[in-house]
Amino acid sequence: MSFTNLDFAEEVKEINEYLTTLKNQSPYDEEINELIIHILQNGGKRIRPLICLLSFEMISNQSRNDDSLAAACALEVIHNASLLVDDIFDKDIFRRNEKSFYLKYSTFAALSISYSMSSLALSLATKTKVLAVVEELIKAMHNLSSSLFLEERFRSGTKKMSKEEALLLIDRKTSSLFEAASVIGVLLGASSKNDRENMKNFGKYFGRAFQLRDDLLAITSTTKNLGKLGALTDISNRIQTYIVLETIDLAKPEERKILSKYYLDRKNYSPHKIRKIIAKSDSIDILKRKIDDYINMAIEILERYSGSKPREKLISIANALRMK
């Protein structure tokens, strides 16, 4: 199963329509607004706003409304703003089968638009008139920005990361927005503290499964399928992803030596050679099982709530992360 096979046409249509209206809501000049709208309309699965809307509907037993749509779209705007910076940081050449924004326009333009989108997202969050929603979004933004600092520190070091450190990075860089999506949804649904804690954990486990799946696909998929260079970018940047750490632990002595020299001693091996070592290792199956574990943990949280269409849709989104 993949996200493209799931039926969220109605929700995605409303999200996309709301995002289009931002051209008229944004305080920026026409050229900046056009660029923002182009970025927001250039693909994307809308998973974060979907989770926000469905969490709201599951907890409140109400249909989505203007507040939940505004908050959901704030998350999508922040997500896309973060991708502009990620592409600069990772030197990615493509994003969603197009040349990365910073290469198409400039690094300055990418940073400037990212700042504009971040402030626009906060403006959307204030429309809910719920301070906790704004605070949750700010917390996610802090985690996203601090993840870049942590990643650069790990990347420039000569010490092997621990798996705990890799998960910390995933929690800040990926899970943070999924946590925010889940928590903001229940905040708008007049939820209890227990609901907020439950859905925070749902977002964390979902985010971990999502990122581990993304790392695995980067090894096993083509650039065409991913819409970016994937593994070769991560490998060229010597990023110690979770699957790299698993491979180092499991590799035969000679291959472990090659991986250690490449990632820690900065020895120049072909990224294709490194990818081949990872792709044929037992870490592939281990990661698939770990992804399933996190999916199951996320679904177990959802099953604490009574059956409803929004809950079943959230479960189907989680199950879509499973790999064959």
LODO-590424 format. One record per residue (C-alpha): z, x, y. Coordinates in Angstrom, 3 decimals, always signed. Layout:
# residues N
Z	X	Y
...
This chain:
# residues 324
+0.000	+0.000	+0.000
-0.624	+1.134	+3.571
+0.298	-0.235	+6.978
-3.310	-1.306	+7.550
-3.078	-3.665	+4.564
-0.083	-5.560	+5.937
-0.578	-8.818	+7.797
+0.998	-8.496	+11.208
-2.062	-9.643	+13.133
-0.192	-12.190	+15.238
+2.596	-9.816	+16.249
+0.235	-6.912	+16.936
-2.010	-9.180	+19.022
+0.924	-10.165	+21.228
+2.062	-6.549	+21.546
-1.431	-5.401	+22.508
-1.836	-8.216	+25.015
+1.483	-7.345	+26.634
+0.558	-3.652	+26.795
-2.684	-4.584	+28.549
-0.735	-6.430	+31.259
+1.078	-3.203	+32.126
-1.925	-2.221	+34.207
-0.816	-4.856	+36.705
+2.917	-4.177	+36.333
+2.785	-0.413	+36.787
+3.642	+0.902	+40.276
+1.217	+3.817	+39.991
-2.228	+4.187	+41.514
-5.301	+2.877	+39.755
-6.389	+6.150	+38.147
-2.978	+6.765	+36.554
-2.793	+3.157	+35.372
-6.242	+3.417	+33.768
-5.198	+6.546	+31.873
-1.948	+4.957	+30.698
-3.748	+1.856	+29.436
-6.375	+4.008	+27.697
-3.641	+5.922	+25.871
-1.876	+2.718	+24.843
-5.096	+1.094	+23.627
-6.285	+4.129	+21.688
-5.105	+3.080	+18.247
-1.623	+3.209	+16.827
-0.012	+1.018	+14.180
+2.632	-0.478	+16.535
+5.336	+0.047	+13.908
+8.158	+0.626	+16.410
+7.574	-2.530	+18.465
+7.044	-4.478	+15.233
+10.427	-3.367	+13.917
+12.034	-4.318	+17.227
+10.529	-7.816	+17.236
+11.248	-8.479	+13.565
+14.835	-7.208	+13.885
+15.349	-9.576	+16.808
+13.897	-12.519	+14.879
+15.884	-11.735	+11.725
+19.232	-11.533	+13.544
+18.759	-14.307	+16.098
+16.788	-16.824	+13.989
+14.657	-17.272	+17.097
+11.013	-16.621	+17.840
+10.172	-13.537	+19.869
+10.387	-14.046	+23.623
+9.534	-12.210	+26.841
+12.639	-10.005	+26.672
+12.008	-8.886	+23.098
+8.333	-8.224	+23.871
+9.213	-6.177	+26.959
+11.725	-4.093	+24.998
+9.354	-3.676	+22.055
+6.566	-2.469	+24.319
+8.950	-0.089	+26.106
+9.411	+1.626	+22.736
+5.654	+1.875	+22.215
+5.191	+3.359	+25.691
+7.893	+5.985	+25.043
+6.377	+6.806	+21.658
+2.959	+7.434	+23.195
+4.478	+9.424	+26.059
+6.191	+11.676	+23.522
+2.913	+12.245	+21.666
+1.346	+13.691	+24.824
+4.076	+16.327	+24.942
+4.074	+16.893	+21.171
+0.374	+17.735	+21.226
+0.922	+20.363	+23.921
+3.906	+21.799	+22.091
+2.145	+21.895	+18.703
-1.263	+22.874	+20.130
-2.819	+19.915	+18.310
-6.535	+19.601	+18.944
-6.978	+15.981	+17.867
-4.972	+12.790	+18.164
-6.232	+9.551	+16.571
-9.654	+11.093	+15.974
-10.074	+12.034	+19.644
-9.555	+15.303	+21.454
-5.917	+15.582	+22.502
-5.196	+14.351	+26.023
-4.079	+17.738	+27.374
-7.354	+19.319	+26.201
-9.476	+16.470	+27.520
-7.826	+16.439	+30.955
-5.259	+19.230	+31.389
-1.721	+20.174	+30.433
-0.618	+19.210	+33.941
-2.232	+15.775	+33.594
-0.625	+15.207	+30.178
+2.848	+16.081	+31.467
+2.378	+14.002	+34.603
+1.213	+10.931	+32.658
+4.038	+11.401	+30.151
+6.588	+11.320	+32.997
+4.926	+8.209	+34.430
+4.975	+6.468	+31.057
+8.647	+7.322	+30.537
+9.637	+5.728	+33.829
+7.430	+2.726	+33.035
+9.250	+2.289	+29.713
+12.628	+2.264	+31.452
+11.294	-0.280	+33.915
+10.281	-2.514	+31.007
+13.709	-2.157	+29.399
+15.422	-3.319	+32.604
+13.478	-6.598	+32.402
+15.832	-7.629	+29.591
+18.813	-7.403	+31.997
+20.848	-6.034	+29.077
+22.409	-2.691	+29.981
+22.930	-1.743	+26.325
+19.167	-1.999	+25.743
+18.474	+0.461	+28.554
+21.212	+2.780	+27.264
+19.761	+2.694	+23.748
+16.319	+3.613	+25.062
+17.765	+6.466	+27.150
+19.593	+7.779	+24.078
+16.341	+7.785	+22.105
+14.581	+9.621	+24.951
+17.336	+12.240	+24.978
+17.006	+12.747	+21.224
+13.234	+13.078	+21.501
+13.410	+15.689	+24.245
+16.219	+17.656	+22.608
+14.241	+17.762	+19.356
+11.615	+19.903	+21.088
+14.281	+22.404	+22.105
+15.704	+22.505	+18.583
+12.283	+22.828	+16.982
+11.327	+25.721	+19.244
+14.617	+27.460	+18.482
+14.041	+27.115	+14.754
+10.373	+28.053	+15.095
+11.005	+31.251	+17.034
+13.844	+32.388	+14.788
+13.684	+34.610	+11.739
+16.204	+32.599	+9.716
+15.347	+30.038	+7.078
+16.370	+26.574	+8.173
+18.716	+24.615	+5.965
+17.650	+21.214	+4.701
+20.488	+19.711	+6.731
+18.984	+21.244	+9.881
+15.571	+19.885	+8.919
+17.046	+16.390	+8.565
+18.797	+16.742	+11.933
+15.432	+17.525	+13.480
+13.844	+14.517	+11.752
+16.655	+12.268	+12.962
+16.110	+13.323	+16.563
+12.338	+13.577	+16.606
+11.366	+10.612	+14.429
+14.294	+8.428	+13.400
+15.602	+8.115	+16.964
+12.892	+5.675	+18.055
+13.101	+3.685	+14.823
+16.873	+3.459	+15.293
+16.346	+2.332	+18.876
+13.768	-0.256	+17.782
+16.143	-1.725	+15.204
+19.249	-1.659	+17.404
+17.517	-3.011	+20.516
+16.136	-5.882	+18.460
+19.594	-6.903	+17.275
+21.163	-6.309	+20.712
+18.805	-8.932	+22.126
+19.675	-11.231	+19.239
+23.361	-11.562	+20.195
+24.416	-9.506	+17.206
+27.754	-8.183	+15.988
+28.865	-4.548	+15.982
+28.351	-4.567	+12.215
+24.744	-5.737	+12.660
+24.082	-2.941	+15.134
+25.514	-0.329	+12.767
+23.540	-1.730	+9.844
+20.247	-1.679	+11.701
+20.918	+1.745	+13.176
+21.166	+3.035	+9.610
+18.054	+1.092	+8.640
+16.163	+2.879	+11.422
+17.557	+6.257	+10.383
+16.587	+5.893	+6.725
+13.212	+4.391	+7.591
+12.543	+7.241	+10.027
+13.423	+9.882	+7.448
+11.103	+8.298	+4.888
+8.396	+7.993	+7.546
+8.564	+11.660	+8.578
+8.787	+13.022	+5.033
+5.760	+10.900	+4.152
+3.936	+12.216	+7.218
+4.710	+15.808	+6.207
+3.529	+15.119	+2.669
+0.304	+13.469	+3.831
-0.348	+16.469	+6.050
-0.449	+18.597	+2.908
-2.417	+16.208	+0.703
-4.781	+14.448	+3.140
-7.817	+15.469	+5.150
-8.044	+15.774	+8.926
-10.323	+12.726	+8.945
-7.702	+10.609	+7.184
-4.858	+11.738	+9.425
-6.690	+11.750	+12.727
-5.283	+15.216	+13.474
-5.219	+18.662	+11.893
-1.974	+17.858	+10.111
-0.712	+20.554	+7.785
-2.792	+23.376	+9.186
-1.288	+22.806	+12.628
+2.260	+22.779	+11.262
+1.534	+25.774	+9.060
-0.201	+27.714	+11.839
+2.827	+27.051	+14.050
+5.096	+28.180	+11.187
+7.116	+24.974	+11.367
+9.663	+24.858	+8.567
+9.219	+21.245	+7.517
+11.345	+19.769	+4.747
+8.541	+20.202	+2.215
+8.226	+23.893	+3.149
+11.943	+24.399	+2.523
+11.706	+22.645	-0.853
+8.715	+24.791	-1.795
+10.497	+28.029	-0.877
+13.448	+27.003	-3.047
+11.239	+26.098	-6.019
+8.492	+28.720	-5.762
+7.948	+31.530	-8.210
+9.211	+34.898	-6.925
+5.800	+36.118	-5.719
+4.976	+32.884	-3.911
+8.489	+32.687	-2.441
+7.971	+36.187	-1.094
+4.682	+35.163	+0.543
+6.234	+32.057	+2.107
+9.262	+33.970	+3.375
+7.108	+36.687	+4.896
+4.875	+34.099	+6.547
+7.578	+31.843	+7.988
+10.323	+34.371	+8.686
+8.651	+37.758	+9.124
+5.535	+36.382	+10.866
+3.186	+38.118	+8.444
-0.385	+36.904	+8.805
-1.520	+34.947	+5.775
-4.249	+32.314	+5.867
-2.820	+28.833	+6.577
-5.097	+27.603	+3.785
-3.357	+29.976	+1.376
+0.060	+28.700	+2.435
-1.089	+25.096	+2.131
-2.395	+25.749	-1.372
+0.975	+27.161	-2.474
+2.774	+24.090	-1.135
+0.245	+21.609	-2.538
+0.556	+22.855	-6.114
+4.357	+23.092	-6.095
+6.888	+20.708	-7.635
+8.074	+19.941	-4.110
+5.367	+17.250	-3.872
+6.998	+15.100	-6.565
+10.488	+15.854	-5.271
+9.511	+14.691	-1.802
+7.980	+11.480	-3.172
+11.272	+10.706	-4.905
+13.232	+11.490	-1.751
+10.962	+9.184	+0.250
+11.606	+6.423	-2.286
+15.362	+7.037	-2.032
+15.350	+6.563	+1.739
+13.134	+3.477	+1.457
+15.546	+1.971	-1.061
+18.497	+2.731	+1.227
+16.709	+1.031	+4.138
+15.836	-2.033	+2.055
+19.396	-2.296	+0.704
+20.570	-2.777	+4.289
+18.020	-5.546	+4.902
+19.079	-7.304	+1.700
+22.541	-7.816	+3.200
+20.941	-10.524	+5.339
+19.819	-13.947	+4.186
+16.203	-14.345	+3.210
+13.809	-15.025	+6.066
+10.209	-14.308	+6.938
+11.147	-11.544	+9.448
+13.372	-9.869	+6.842
+10.593	-9.963	+4.245
+8.182	-8.459	+6.769
+10.619	-5.627	+7.492
+10.936	-5.010	+3.757
+7.145	-4.903	+3.414
+6.934	-2.335	+6.240
+9.480	-0.166	+4.441
+7.697	-0.520	+1.095
+4.427	+0.519	+2.743
+5.867	+4.032	+3.036
+5.896	+4.484	-0.740
+3.456	+7.008	-2.156
+1.707	+6.928	-5.513
